[in-house]
């Protein structure tokens, strides 16, 4: 049976699927990866068959929009500019497959695959790299902030959403000071339930009108609660993260299996000569600063980083594809590099300051180095919350970051033995879970014991 992996987004979103695809291919399975054209060469370097989901401009348009990375507005942009535009490309790709002889392994973001599962009989597994996308009333994830005022599209709804925005700021503080909406573990069950339900309904509000129109055109009934358990296949849900990072909750989808963070061994890739020369020239391991593979507009953050490291006397590496992000006149103890393979360079740095993307977070855990976390939106606030909870990092708000606050946190993390102790502990935990619970094995075990679904849900 052919295995088709379907994913889209930035490198951190697609990376886990390439890793799982390579694992399955190495075990002798026929694997096709359907994603954005930007990843064609990477898939080819891994020996994976490739199919483009759509034109690459869909992601380019999203990443060029500054609102997509703003702490206050990124969540709104996520629904309107990323989830909705990819529903039809994913649906069309999945339904074009020979579904009698193909198992589809789709990202939790690929809602078109979930809709296709209602119109045809095929095996579908949802692969979820981010615990933030699994709702729970028992233990809600930390969620990104929402621009409530931006949801009011009519004169009748605007006052209501402005009121919600006021309540949100009253309870959570301004977004620039607090990048997450969060109900703590020790809060009451009622408060957790209300929080979870509110965010499911607000998420639905941003997509349900489009999704129900799309369903009507397919002859499917309208529905609600898309961002409850509908996101997940009734056949299988594979959490691409370990239990110790995000413990399974009693109200998660019943057929959920937790595995490990996928590890992508990339052939023909190694640190650049510029990186090697810099590390050899400085007298101590540097601090690495990076804020994502696609995010632009990081000039202010890199300027703060340069000043903080200058005043502390630490060498620093600034990793960014965007040269406009770089402050002028970097000292000889600082270097800008456009791209480096993180798994290969992290063992040579003493601390990483980053956006708490799931891929970067996993690489830092694997390398056993402490982390300073500056989440913006999407799954990042939840990842940062979990990393801080297990004691391997410290979270700050990028919205009100100052040189003094950054210096103080760097000093604290580097001088507190507990951080190094915890990072060593979880580096070992990473190795143990990768050996015991590889994601590819969860898929293969499921394929070996299931048969295709038996009922068609579409009308007529």
Secondary structure, DSSP 8 states (H G I E B T S, - for coil): -EEEEE--SSHHHHHHHHHHHHHHHHTT--EEEEE-GGGHHHHHHTT-EEEE-S-THHHHHHHH-GGGG-TTTHHHHHIIIIIHHHHHHHHHHHHHS-GGGEEEEEETT-HHHHHHTTTS--EEEEEES-GGGS--SSS---EE---GGGG--SHHHHHHHHHHHHHHHHHH--TTT--EE---TTS-HHHHHHHHHHHHHHHHHHHHHHHHHHHHHTT----S-TTTGGGS-SSEEEESS-TTTS---TTS-TTEEE--------TT----HHHHHHHHHSSS-EEEEE--SS----HHHHHHHHHHHHHHT--EEEE-S-GGGS-SS--TTEEEES---HHHHGGGEEEEEE---HHHHHHHHHHT-EEEE---STTHHHHHHHHHHTTSEEE--GGG--HHHHHHHHHHHHH-HHHHHHHHHHHHHHHHHHHH--HHHHHHHHHHH--------S--
